[in-house]
Amino acid sequence: MKTDCTLHGLYVPLVTPFTDDLRLDPDALARLADEALSSGAQGLVALGTTAEAATLTAEEKQTVVRICAAACRAHHAQLIVGVGTNDTAAAVTALRRLAEGGEATAALVPAPPYTRPGEAGTLAHFTSLAEHGGLPLIVYDIPYRTGQPLSPGALHALGHLPEVVGVKYATGAIDAATMELLGRPAPGFAILGGDDAVISPLLAAGAQGGILASSNIRTADYAELIALWHSGATGPARRLGAELARLSAALFAEPNPTVIKAVLHAQGRIPTPAVRLPLLAASPDVVHRALNVYAARTHHTRDDTVS
């Protein structure tokens, strides 16, 4: 029997705001979490790539989860927490610890990075996590980061594990494999887009929602894009999708989340645009371009396009 965890709509993978001396700013994070959920997000993703989770201490990670969990409780929203390692035993331990906290709806787990264990090894990895981790799982399929591609057949097999409730699909393309996956989804297995620039056509093809870094900037519009495709408003959805794709391209012109944090800082929403090494701050010309794209946003009505 499938785990009772239904995923749909927009999930915002929050950035981690830092002070000038690169300390975590919990107040700024709490404001971002509240803003995202007040703007139509179905839930939050804590400790994802966009959060610079690899650079956070264990104590900082606990603080981030606690803050995001409080916001989700207040808004009756879902909390997804990133758990990533290529050590299966360590991943099981991390999942159990997260499950004991009782705050996460699900864990977002990439295919084992760097090791490249093959599809059989990857299936065994996720099977072990599903059986022993104690949390619903969302497979993070992002082969250009992990080095481990997953075929539609492998994802289909994972989707039939009772504890696996979805996939963050970020393969960098919408191709025949994508259409095969969307054409025969496992029951209770949500396909959530993870490549911001192509979320609109993926939704048009049947995806249930998205985990989108760019939605840190225009949360309400990304939530509306998903709602438009799901309601069959194809014309407005196409126009808004094209506009948001231009924004996403500007926000990803340099490594994520450097440009996003710079734009949030320029908007006065976080105290600094600071990122931790090995990331470097976004270059001024790229930030300026992103701000110009944001400023050029079109204002619509729902009957024609979107407000």
Secondary structure as UniProt FT lines:
FT   STRAND          9..13
FT   TURN            20..21
FT   HELIX           26..38
FT   TURN            39..40
FT   STRAND          43..46
FT   HELIX           49..51
FT   HELIX           53..55
FT   HELIX           58..75
FT   STRAND          78..82
FT   HELIX           88..101
FT   STRAND          106..110
FT   TURN            113..115
FT   HELIX           118..132
FT   STRAND          137..141
FT   HELIX           143..146
FT   HELIX           152..159
FT   TURN            162..163
FT   STRAND          164..169
FT   HELIX           176..183
FT   TURN            187..188
FT   STRAND          190..193
FT   HELIX           196..198
FT   HELIX           199..204
FT   TURN            205..206
FT   STRAND          209..211
FT   HELIX           213..216
FT   HELIX           219..231
FT   HELIX           234..251
FT   TURN            256..257
FT   HELIX           258..266
FT   TURN            267..268
FT   TURN            277..278
FT   HELIX           284..295
FT   TURN            302..304
//
